[in-house]
Amino acid sequence: PTNPNPPPTIPARPTVLLDTKLNAKRKGTFKVRAFFGDAAPAGIARFTVIGRRSKRYAQATTPVRIGGNVTKTLRLTKKARKAIKPGKSKRVTLELRLPNGQKIKKTLRLARSRR
């Protein structure tokens, strides 16, 4: 006999970037958060913050935690610290590159605190 009520299939949770805006301290450090989905490949993932004209403003790597959250602290490059003065903000693209080459991108505002 076939089961009339099959157990509900839990949809696979996707990998997502959790931030809505980035707040850098005066020194240029800021945190980014990501959730790695159930189907995320194991290995090392890379966060990249891209500014205008595809300039790299920050970069860091982190191990993939399948089905888990990751918080990573990044530091603005010297070029980015010149571009985003304390007290100012710019639109940037946050990109998460998974070990299989897939990229998740999100455009958000990076603000730098005055002090």
VENMO-V29327 format. One record per residue. N is the residue number from 1. RES is the residue in one letter. PSI is psi in radians with two decimals (NA if undefined). Layout:
N:RES:PSI  N:RES:PSI
This chain:
1:P:2.39  2:T:2.56  3:N:2.07  4:P:-0.51  5:N:1.55  6:P:2.60  7:P:2.47  8:P:2.33  9:T:2.23  10:I:2.13  11:P:2.49  12:A:2.25  13:R:2.30  14:P:2.87  15:T:2.25  16:V:2.65  17:L:2.23  18:L:-0.28  19:D:2.60  20:T:-0.48  21:K:2.73  22:L:2.32  23:N:1.92  24:A:2.51  25:K:3.05  26:R:-0.64  27:K:-0.28  28:G:0.17  29:T:2.55  30:F:2.80  31:K:2.49  32:V:2.56  33:R:2.48  34:A:2.63  35:F:2.18  36:F:2.19  37:G:3.06  38:D:-0.45  39:A:0.21  40:A:2.38  41:P:2.53  42:A:2.66  43:G:-2.63  44:I:2.22  45:A:2.76  46:R:2.21  47:F:2.36  48:T:2.34  49:V:2.14  50:I:2.24  51:G:-2.73  52:R:2.59  53:R:0.73  54:S:0.71  55:K:2.41  56:R:2.07  57:Y:-0.46  58:A:2.71  59:Q:2.51  60:A:2.71  61:T:2.71  62:T:2.56  63:P:2.54  64:V:2.24  65:R:1.74  66:I:2.19  67:G:0.39  68:G:2.86  69:N:2.64  70:V:2.33  71:T:2.26  72:K:2.37  73:T:2.24  74:L:2.79  75:R:2.35  76:L:2.48  77:T:2.92  78:K:-0.74  79:K:-0.72  80:A:-0.64  81:R:-0.49  82:K:-0.68  83:A:-0.66  84:I:1.66  85:K:2.73  86:P:2.35  87:G:-0.07  88:K:2.95  89:S:2.75  90:K:2.70  91:R:2.28  92:V:2.87  93:T:2.18  94:L:2.20  95:E:2.30  96:L:2.04  97:R:2.12  98:L:2.82  99:P:-0.42  100:N:0.07  101:G:-0.19  102:Q:2.48  103:K:2.38  104:I:2.15  105:K:2.61  106:K:2.31  107:T:2.23  108:L:3.07  109:R:2.31  110:L:2.00  111:A:2.58  112:R:2.21  113:S:2.70  114:R:-0.61  115:R:NA
